[in-house]
Amino acid sequence: MSRVVPPYPEGRDLLAGKTLVVTAAAGTGIGFWTARRAAEEGATVLISDFHERRLGEAAEQIEKASGQRPATCLCDVTNAEQVEALAQTAIRELGQVDVLVNNAGLGGNANVVDMTDEAWNRVLDITLNGTFRVTRAFLPHMLERQTGVVVNNASVLGWRAQPGQSHYAAAKAGVMAFTRCVAMEAAEAGVRVNAVAPSIANHEFLSKGMPEGLIEELCAKEAFGRAAEPWEVANCIVFLASDYSSYMTGEILSVSSQHP
């Protein structure tokens, strides 16, 4: 069992000339690393989040790493007006949007008998409804241009069962079904819609709200004995965003080393 993290990859211009928007890109998680990897692969990037200070810090870090400072836009994906404003801002700032990455999501841990309506609805509103709202706002632009890519962030919990995760799993399974249906709607226009389904990705907020020892237990089930680095998941998103996945649509790409 190897716990060794592979070397960080150099950019290969996989997204050269493309523009890309990432939601929930502040912080140190998959969204931030997707934006950074996209910039390192030659894309012009706009990042959004609802947290203003952390959004600015993320833009600074991406600029230091890639030499390109991404545009930024505050957005709460539960607010339809802010989502529409995000789409308008992105089109204005970037000229066009070639790739949309729906990364916004919210987790938690509670058994159904202890779960409140508020907790259930909050997770679904951000994770599933947010993906719907942002896609709805950007898709007409892509359909009109007859080109574009949407990559959604799902989870292996859309397939697998885990106690305390009924709200999150239901939301991510919804993201998967949504991905497949929108892909069929958009295919005639040449717009591709896919998703990644990570198992466990390592970042500073990973343990927040999770029972003690659960992270270690989940990592032990992975073939590599460790969580993925968030940039490893981002690499798969970059692949789906690039022309190397030109024949893929409606697909859910598992980013996991755990196999039942």
One Martini backbone bead per residue (centre of mass of N, CA, C, O) as a GRO file, in nm:
protein
  260
    1MET     BB    1   0.091   0.039   0.028
    2SER     BB    2   0.068   0.369  -0.100
    3ARG     BB    3   0.140   0.712   0.048
    4VAL     BB    4   0.256   0.850  -0.195
    5VAL     BB    5   0.292   1.152  -0.336
    6PRO     BB    6   0.298   1.277  -0.624
    7PRO     BB    7   0.411   1.480  -0.837
    8TYR     BB    8   0.374   1.786  -0.942
    9PRO     BB    9   0.243   1.908  -1.223
   10GLU     BB   10   0.297   2.036  -1.517
   11GLY     BB   11   0.217   2.238  -1.755
   12ARG     BB   12   0.048   2.173  -2.103
   13ASP     BB   13  -0.179   2.353  -2.231
   14LEU     BB   14  -0.477   2.220  -2.216
   15LEU     BB   15  -0.625   2.537  -2.184
   16ALA     BB   16  -0.549   2.698  -2.416
   17GLY     BB   17  -0.767   2.973  -2.479
   18LYS     BB   18  -0.944   2.935  -2.233
   19THR     BB   19  -1.235   2.967  -2.036
   20LEU     BB   20  -1.297   2.980  -1.666
   21VAL     BB   21  -1.536   2.871  -1.416
   22VAL     BB   22  -1.545   2.881  -1.046
   23THR     BB   23  -1.696   2.756  -0.778
   24ALA     BB   24  -1.592   2.761  -0.469
   25ALA     BB   25  -1.258   2.882  -0.470
   26ALA     BB   26  -1.206   2.915  -0.190
   27GLY     BB   27  -0.929   2.819  -0.028
   28THR     BB   28  -0.812   2.447  -0.033
   29GLY     BB   29  -0.975   2.304  -0.238
   30ILE     BB   30  -1.093   2.197  -0.535
   31GLY     BB   31  -1.160   2.477  -0.651
   32PHE     BB   32  -0.887   2.610  -0.622
   33TRP     BB   33  -0.721   2.388  -0.778
   34THR     BB   34  -0.872   2.418  -1.042
   35ALA     BB   35  -0.796   2.711  -1.095
   36ARG     BB   36  -0.490   2.671  -1.085
   37ARG     BB   37  -0.459   2.449  -1.300
   38ALA     BB   38  -0.593   2.607  -1.528
   39ALA     BB   39  -0.388   2.837  -1.532
   40GLU     BB   40  -0.140   2.641  -1.578
   41GLU     BB   41  -0.302   2.545  -1.858
   42GLY     BB   42  -0.393   2.851  -1.992
   43ALA     BB   43  -0.627   2.973  -1.857
   44THR     BB   44  -0.893   3.191  -1.816
   45VAL     BB   45  -0.998   3.310  -1.490
   46LEU     BB   46  -1.292   3.266  -1.276
   47ILE     BB   47  -1.380   3.333  -0.939
   48SER     BB   48  -1.603   3.206  -0.681
   49ASP     BB   49  -1.772   3.334  -0.380
   50PHE     BB   50  -1.900   3.427  -0.049
   51HIS     BB   51  -1.596   3.488   0.045
   52GLU     BB   52  -1.415   3.766   0.020
   53ARG     BB   53  -1.137   3.726   0.151
   54ARG     BB   54  -1.074   3.436   0.038
   55LEU     BB   55  -1.098   3.515  -0.258
   56GLY     BB   56  -0.857   3.712  -0.263
   57GLU     BB   57  -0.645   3.505  -0.166
   58ALA     BB   58  -0.679   3.309  -0.403
   59ALA     BB   59  -0.595   3.504  -0.626
   60GLU     BB   60  -0.307   3.549  -0.521
   61GLN     BB   61  -0.210   3.253  -0.531
   62ILE     BB   62  -0.258   3.211  -0.836
   63GLU     BB   63  -0.072   3.436  -0.933
   64LYS     BB   64   0.193   3.320  -0.810
   65ALA     BB   65   0.176   3.038  -0.964
   66SER     BB   66   0.089   3.155  -1.281
   67GLY     BB   67   0.081   3.486  -1.344
   68GLN     BB   68  -0.239   3.487  -1.301
   69ARG     BB   69  -0.512   3.689  -1.235
   70PRO     BB   70  -0.811   3.631  -1.137
   71ALA     BB   71  -1.118   3.676  -1.154
   72THR     BB   72  -1.391   3.809  -0.950
   73CYS     BB   73  -1.699   3.678  -0.770
   74LEU     BB   74  -1.957   3.719  -0.583
   75CYS     BB   75  -2.137   3.411  -0.463
   76ASP     BB   76  -2.458   3.273  -0.393
   77VAL     BB   77  -2.607   2.973  -0.497
   78THR     BB   78  -2.894   3.039  -0.341
   79ASN     BB   79  -2.892   3.301  -0.532
   80ALA     BB   80  -3.026   3.381  -0.828
   81GLU     BB   81  -2.925   3.673  -0.872
   82GLN     BB   82  -2.621   3.612  -0.823
   83VAL     BB   83  -2.595   3.404  -1.047
   84GLU     BB   84  -2.667   3.590  -1.283
   85ALA     BB   85  -2.438   3.790  -1.223
   86LEU     BB   86  -2.210   3.594  -1.269
   87ALA     BB   87  -2.260   3.540  -1.568
   88GLN     BB   88  -2.234   3.834  -1.663
   89THR     BB   89  -1.950   3.885  -1.553
   90ALA     BB   90  -1.802   3.659  -1.703
   91ILE     BB   91  -1.866   3.752  -1.992
   92ARG     BB   92  -1.743   4.034  -1.959
   93GLU     BB   93  -1.449   3.951  -1.857
   94LEU     BB   94  -1.397   3.700  -2.080
   95GLY     BB   95  -1.625   3.715  -2.332
   96GLN     BB   96  -1.629   3.402  -2.257
   97VAL     BB   97  -1.756   3.063  -2.181
   98ASP     BB   98  -1.614   2.742  -2.192
   99VAL     BB   99  -1.599   2.681  -1.869
  100LEU     BB  100  -1.784   2.504  -1.612
  101VAL     BB  101  -1.745   2.479  -1.249
  102ASN     BB  102  -1.931   2.287  -1.019
  103ASN     BB  103  -1.834   2.306  -0.667
  104ALA     BB  104  -2.057   2.363  -0.490
  105GLY     BB  105  -2.079   2.254  -0.139
  106LEU     BB  106  -2.236   2.054   0.134
  107GLY     BB  107  -2.193   1.909   0.437
  108GLY     BB  108  -2.212   1.643   0.690
  109ASN     BB  109  -2.336   1.488   1.014
  110ALA     BB  110  -2.637   1.280   1.016
  111ASN     BB  111  -2.892   1.124   1.120
  112VAL     BB  112  -3.213   1.110   1.037
  113VAL     BB  113  -3.335   1.122   1.336
  114ASP     BB  114  -3.148   1.406   1.379
  115MET     BB  115  -3.255   1.561   1.139
  116THR     BB  116  -3.319   1.858   1.003
  117ASP     BB  117  -3.468   2.045   0.773
  118GLU     BB  118  -3.243   2.255   0.753
  119ALA     BB  119  -3.007   2.064   0.696
  120TRP     BB  120  -3.119   1.927   0.447
  121ASN     BB  121  -3.181   2.186   0.274
  122ARG     BB  122  -2.897   2.311   0.273
  123VAL     BB  123  -2.747   2.089   0.121
  124LEU     BB  124  -2.934   2.084  -0.133
  125ASP     BB  125  -2.922   2.387  -0.211
  126ILE     BB  126  -2.617   2.395  -0.271
  127THR     BB  127  -2.545   2.122  -0.423
  128LEU     BB  128  -2.798   2.099  -0.623
  129ASN     BB  129  -2.938   2.375  -0.674
  130GLY     BB  130  -2.677   2.526  -0.742
  131THR     BB  131  -2.609   2.366  -0.996
  132PHE     BB  132  -2.866   2.445  -1.143
  133ARG     BB  133  -2.847   2.756  -1.139
  134VAL     BB  134  -2.571   2.786  -1.282
  135THR     BB  135  -2.635   2.629  -1.535
  136ARG     BB  136  -2.880   2.798  -1.623
  137ALA     BB  137  -2.711   3.066  -1.658
  138PHE     BB  138  -2.484   2.948  -1.874
  139LEU     BB  139  -2.608   2.768  -2.104
  140PRO     BB  140  -2.717   2.970  -2.319
  141HIS     BB  141  -2.436   3.068  -2.405
  142MET     BB  142  -2.341   2.789  -2.513
  143LEU     BB  143  -2.572   2.727  -2.708
  144GLU     BB  144  -2.529   2.977  -2.887
  145ARG     BB  145  -2.217   2.890  -2.951
  146GLN     BB  146  -2.190   2.572  -2.982
  147THR     BB  147  -2.020   2.564  -2.700
  148GLY     BB  148  -1.895   2.366  -2.422
  149VAL     BB  149  -1.830   2.315  -2.060
  150VAL     BB  150  -1.941   2.094  -1.795
  151VAL     BB  151  -1.835   2.057  -1.446
  152ASN     BB  152  -1.913   1.842  -1.188
  153ASN     BB  153  -1.933   1.794  -0.830
  154ALA     BB  154  -1.940   1.505  -0.684
  155SER     BB  155  -1.974   1.162  -0.548
  156VAL     BB  156  -1.942   0.842  -0.428
  157LEU     BB  157  -2.209   0.881  -0.250
  158GLY     BB  158  -2.399   0.842  -0.501
  159TRP     BB  159  -2.334   0.514  -0.460
  160ARG     BB  160  -2.265   0.503  -0.162
  161ALA     BB  161  -2.276   0.395   0.172
  162GLN     BB  162  -2.319   0.626   0.462
  163PRO     BB  163  -2.336   0.717   0.761
  164GLY     BB  164  -2.471   1.046   0.794
  165GLN     BB  165  -2.519   1.095   0.444
  166SER     BB  166  -2.806   1.139   0.315
  167HIS     BB  167  -2.800   1.434   0.214
  168TYR     BB  168  -2.535   1.428   0.049
  169ALA     BB  169  -2.596   1.177  -0.124
  170ALA     BB  170  -2.857   1.285  -0.252
  171ALA     BB  171  -2.727   1.532  -0.383
  172LYS     BB  172  -2.507   1.381  -0.553
  173ALA     BB  173  -2.703   1.200  -0.707
  174GLY     BB  174  -2.843   1.442  -0.834
  175VAL     BB  175  -2.599   1.548  -0.990
  176MET     BB  176  -2.571   1.301  -1.168
  177ALA     BB  177  -2.852   1.309  -1.302
  178PHE     BB  178  -2.830   1.596  -1.404
  179THR     BB  179  -2.587   1.554  -1.587
  180ARG     BB  180  -2.718   1.349  -1.782
  181CYS     BB  181  -2.960   1.523  -1.876
  182VAL     BB  182  -2.811   1.778  -1.976
  183ALA     BB  183  -2.636   1.635  -2.183
  184MET     BB  184  -2.878   1.564  -2.372
  185GLU     BB  185  -2.972   1.861  -2.418
  186ALA     BB  186  -2.668   1.971  -2.523
  187ALA     BB  187  -2.550   1.793  -2.759
  188GLU     BB  188  -2.655   1.932  -3.024
  189ALA     BB  189  -2.459   2.193  -2.947
  190GLY     BB  190  -2.176   2.068  -2.830
  191VAL     BB  191  -2.230   2.031  -2.527
  192ARG     BB  192  -2.060   1.935  -2.234
  193VAL     BB  193  -2.152   1.698  -1.954
  194ASN     BB  194  -1.983   1.641  -1.648
  195ALA     BB  195  -1.829   1.437  -1.378
  196VAL     BB  196  -1.702   1.411  -1.059
  197ALA     BB  197  -1.611   1.135  -0.809
  198PRO     BB  198  -1.501   1.162  -0.516
  199SER     BB  199  -1.397   1.039  -0.217
  200ILE     BB  200  -1.115   1.171  -0.082
  201ALA     BB  201  -1.004   1.501   0.018
  202ASN     BB  202  -0.732   1.697   0.113
  203HIS     BB  203  -0.820   1.938   0.371
  204GLU     BB  204  -0.873   2.167   0.629
  205PHE     BB  205  -1.208   2.087   0.630
  206LEU     BB  206  -1.251   1.776   0.646
  207SER     BB  207  -1.314   1.737   0.972
  208LYS     BB  208  -1.561   1.900   0.965
  209GLY     BB  209  -1.825   1.728   1.119
  210MET     BB  210  -1.655   1.474   1.186
  211PRO     BB  211  -1.595   1.198   1.322
  212GLU     BB  212  -1.381   1.047   1.509
  213GLY     BB  213  -1.179   0.853   1.281
  214LEU     BB  214  -1.308   0.859   0.992
  215ILE     BB  215  -1.077   0.940   0.805
  216GLU     BB  216  -0.896   0.699   0.866
  217GLU     BB  217  -1.102   0.486   0.775
  218LEU     BB  218  -1.129   0.584   0.479
  219CYS     BB  219  -0.827   0.568   0.401
  220ALA     BB  220  -0.797   0.256   0.456
  221LYS     BB  221  -0.988   0.185   0.196
  222GLU     BB  222  -0.771   0.281   0.027
  223ALA     BB  223  -0.528   0.168  -0.178
  224PHE     BB  224  -0.322   0.414  -0.087
  225GLY     BB  225  -0.391   0.507   0.220
  226ARG     BB  226  -0.523   0.785   0.112
  227ALA     BB  227  -0.589   1.086   0.033
  228ALA     BB  228  -0.652   1.305  -0.186
  229GLU     BB  229  -0.539   1.550  -0.352
  230PRO     BB  230  -0.698   1.820  -0.481
  231TRP     BB  231  -0.519   1.825  -0.746
  232GLU     BB  232  -0.602   1.541  -0.843
  233VAL     BB  233  -0.893   1.619  -0.901
  234ALA     BB  234  -0.835   1.864  -1.082
  235ASN     BB  235  -0.706   1.705  -1.313
  236CYS     BB  236  -0.975   1.569  -1.398
  237ILE     BB  237  -1.120   1.830  -1.464
  238VAL     BB  238  -0.926   1.922  -1.683
  239PHE     BB  239  -0.979   1.687  -1.869
  240LEU     BB  240  -1.290   1.748  -1.906
  241ALA     BB  241  -1.227   2.045  -2.015
  242SER     BB  242  -1.083   1.924  -2.239
  243ASP     BB  243  -1.019   1.786  -2.564
  244TYR     BB  244  -0.955   1.490  -2.450
  245SER     BB  245  -1.294   1.469  -2.386
  246SER     BB  246  -1.477   1.503  -2.657
  247TYR     BB  247  -1.655   1.212  -2.618
  248MET     BB  248  -1.766   1.321  -2.342
  249THR     BB  249  -2.099   1.261  -2.200
  250GLY     BB  250  -2.272   1.194  -1.907
  251GLU     BB  251  -2.030   1.149  -1.713
  252ILE     BB  252  -1.883   0.966  -1.429
  253LEU     BB  253  -1.579   1.034  -1.267
  254SER     BB  254  -1.390   0.841  -1.081
  255VAL     BB  255  -1.199   0.954  -0.779
  256SER     BB  256  -1.056   0.652  -0.689
  257SER     BB  257  -0.919   0.363  -0.470
  258GLN     BB  258  -1.204   0.235  -0.417
  259HIS     BB  259  -1.310  -0.118  -0.417
  260PRO     BB  260  -1.561  -0.352  -0.346
   0.00000   0.00000   0.00000
